[in-house]
Amino acid sequence: MSLASPSPAAAPFASPAPGRLLGREEFEERIHLIGAERYHSRHPFHKLLHGGNCNHGQVQAWVLNRYCYQSHIPLKDATLLSRMEDLDLRREWRKRIEDHDGSAGNEGGIERWLVLAEGVGLDRSYVVSGAGILPATRFAVEAYVRFVRERSLLEAIASSLTELFAPKIHQERIAGLLEHYDFANERTIAYFKRRLSEAPEDVQFGLNYVLGEARTREQQEQALAAVRFKTDVLWAQLDALYHAYVAPGHIPPGAFVPEGCVPVTELDL
């Protein structure tokens, strides 16, 4: 299986004249096209996971590394929130932090992910510590937080629009995990079920903001580039997982080693 990012397909519409502002529908269509071509639902690791073809150690490695990403989402959103001068925008965006950190009556997405981690046999304190995370996972996550901190508000918000593509992968994941893995039950997959209702509401607000605030062709292209960047962040994490835990099996020094796994070294090649 090739792990290379999917090659951009030929655009199904004629390229507009330089500088021409895309219409709202065409602009939104281009955002969705990025997801169709580049979203990590297409990655070989997810095909293995959802098809029941990951062994227990590979599932543990995925849960552990994905926690690094999950736990940084509220940090990313807090960084973004601090840059928003508009009161209504801040009020709307802070809900995203509560979605993950929790609030009264809502344990939060991070807690739900830790329940999943315990369900696959990982120690909660080990997961929270960040020990064992793949270097590439950490680099990708830190790059995302830095992007949101340093780029324009429009680009930062646009980078969240990969949530447009998430409901389908959550549905596939719920079905695949329940069908193929003993650890999967209503409690351990609660994170994914909750995101089916949370994400569409959040992303619709972000989409409307981007469609309305990208007032020049240059700004539209910046927003599209931000969505592509985010798909790269997600794809890179799965590339690292596949390389370390599927094939060729090069687990970096200090990274999580599943029980019974013998990492491949250069001497084995």
N, C-alpha and C positions, 0 to 999 in steps of 0.2 A: 504493500500500500504506500502510495506517495503521501508524504506529509506536507508537501508544498502548498501554500495558500492557493485557493482556486484562482485560475486565471480569469481576469475580467472578460466577460462575454461582450460580444459586439452590442453596442447600444441599439435597442429596438426602435429608436427614433432618430431623426436627423439631428446632427449637432446644430445648436442655434448659432446665430451670428455672434461674433465676439462682443461681449458686453451686454447682450440682450437679456433682460430680466426674464427668468423662467416664470411662467404662470404658476399659480398656486398648485394646481393639480399635477402639472409636469414636475414641479419641484418635489412634491410629495412622492410621486412615482419614482423619481430617482433615488430617494431615500430608501424606499422599499426594494428597489433593484439591488442596492448594496447588500441588504439582508439576504436576498435570494441567492446572491453570488458568494457572499463571504461570511455569513453567520456561522458560528462554530457548531451548529447542529449538523453541518456537513462533515465535520472532522471524523476521521476513522476511529478515534478513541470513543466518541459518543456512540458510534455504530456498534462497537463492541459492548459498551456498557448497557445500552438499551436493549441489545439483543441477547443479553444473558451470557455473554462470552468473556467477561472479565472474571478473573479469579478473585478470591477474597482480599488478597494483598493489594491487588490493583484497585479494587474499590476503596480500600482504606486509604491508599495514596491519593486517590481523587478527592475523597472527602477531606483529608487533611490539607491538601494544597488549596482546594477551593475555599476552605475556611479563611485562608490568608486574604483572598479576594473579598469574601463576604464581610469580614471584620473591618475592612478598609472602606467599604461603601459609605457608612455614616461619617467617617473621617473626610472622605471626598465631598460628601454633601455639606458637612459643616464648613469646609473650606469654601465651597461655593456660596453658601448662605452668608458668610462674612463679607462677600463681595457685592451682595445685592443691596442697593440703596432703596429700592422700592418696597414699601411695607407689605403690600398685597402679595408681591412675589415671594417675599420671605415667609409670610404666613403659609402660603401654598407649599413652598419647598420644604419647610421643616417637618412636614408630615413624613417625608421620606426617611428622615433620621429616626423618627418614632417607629416607623415600620420595621426597622432593623434593630434599634436599641431597645425598643419596647416602651410601653406606657401603661397607665392604669387599665387593667383589663386586657392587656395585650403583651404576651411574653416577649414578642419581637423575633425577627428573623434570625438573629445571631443565636439566641437561645434555642430556637428550633433546629438550627444547624448543629449545635452541640449535642442535642438529643440524637440526631442522626449519627454523629460521630461516635457517641457511646453505643448506639445500636449496632455499629459495625465493629465494635470491640476496641475502640481507641480510648485512651485515658483523657478525660476532659482537660486536666491541667496541662498535659503534654500538648494537646491541640492548641490551647490558648497561648501557650508559651511561644509558639512559632518555631520551636525547634523542629528540625527535620524537613522544613519547607525546601523545595527545590530552589536553587538560586535564580533560575529563569522565572519562576513564579513570582518571587519577590521583586525582581527587576521589573516585570511587566506591571505588577500592581502599583509599585512606586511610581512608575512612569505615568500611569493613569492619574494618580493623585496630583502629580506635578503638572500634568497637562491642564487639569481643572484649575489649578492654582495660578498658572502663568498665562494661559491663553485668554482670549476675549470671553466675556460672559456668554455671548452667542455660541461660540465654539464649545465652551464648557457644558452648556445645557444641551447642545446638539449631540455631544458624546454620549448622553444618556439614552438616546433614541434607539439603541439596540434593544431596549425593552419592547419595542414594537414587534420584534421577532420572537420574543420569549414564550408567549403562551403555548405555541405549538411544541416547543422543546420540553416544556414542563409537562404537557399532556403525554408526550412520548415517554418521558422519564417515569412518570407515575405508573403508566401501564407496564413499562418494561421492568421496573424494579419489583412491582407487586407480582408479576408473572414469574420472574426468574430467580429472585433472591430471598432467602429465608429471613433476613433481617428486616425486610420491608413490611411495614404495617401502617395503620392509620397514624400512629404517633411518630414513627421515624420519617415518614414522607410528608409530614404536616407542613414543612417549609414550602414545598412545591405547590401544594394545594392552596395555601394562603396566597402565594404570589399570583395565582390565577385570577384572584379578585383585586389584589393591590396594584399590580403592575399596569393593567390597562388604564386605570384612573390616573395614575402618576404620569404615564407616558403621553396620554392625550393632552394633558396640560403642557408638557414639554414640547410636543409636536406643534401645538397651536402657537406657542411662543416663538419657535424657530421659524415657522411659516410666516408669521407676522413681522418678526424683527429683522429677518434677512431681506433688506430693502434694496440691495444692489446685487448684481450678478456676482461680484467678488465675494460678498458676504454669503451668498448661497453656496458658492464653491468652497468657502471656508467651512461652512456647516457640513457639507457633504464629506469633506476631508476629515472632519472630526468624527463622523460616523464610521468612516473607513478605519481611522486610527483605533477606535474602540473595538471594532471587529478584529483587528490585529492583536490587541491586548488579550482578547479572549482566546483567539486561535493559538497564540504563542504559548499560553499556559498548557494547552492540550498537547502541543508539540513536545513540550518538556516532559509531560507525563508519559507520553507514548515512548519517547526515547529512553527514559529511565526505567520504565516498568513493563513495557511490552517488547519492543525491539529497537535497538539491539540489547537493551537492558543495562545501559551505563548509568548506574546510580551515583551521583556526585558524592564526594566525601562529606560526611555530616548529615546527609539527607536520610529520610526515613527508609529503613530496610524492613520489608514485611517478614514476618516469621517464616523461617524455612527458605527464604530467598537467598540465593548466592549471586551477588552482583557480577556482571560481566566486567572484566578488566581488559586493558590493552594486551595483557599476556595471553588472554583467551582467544584473541583474534588471529 
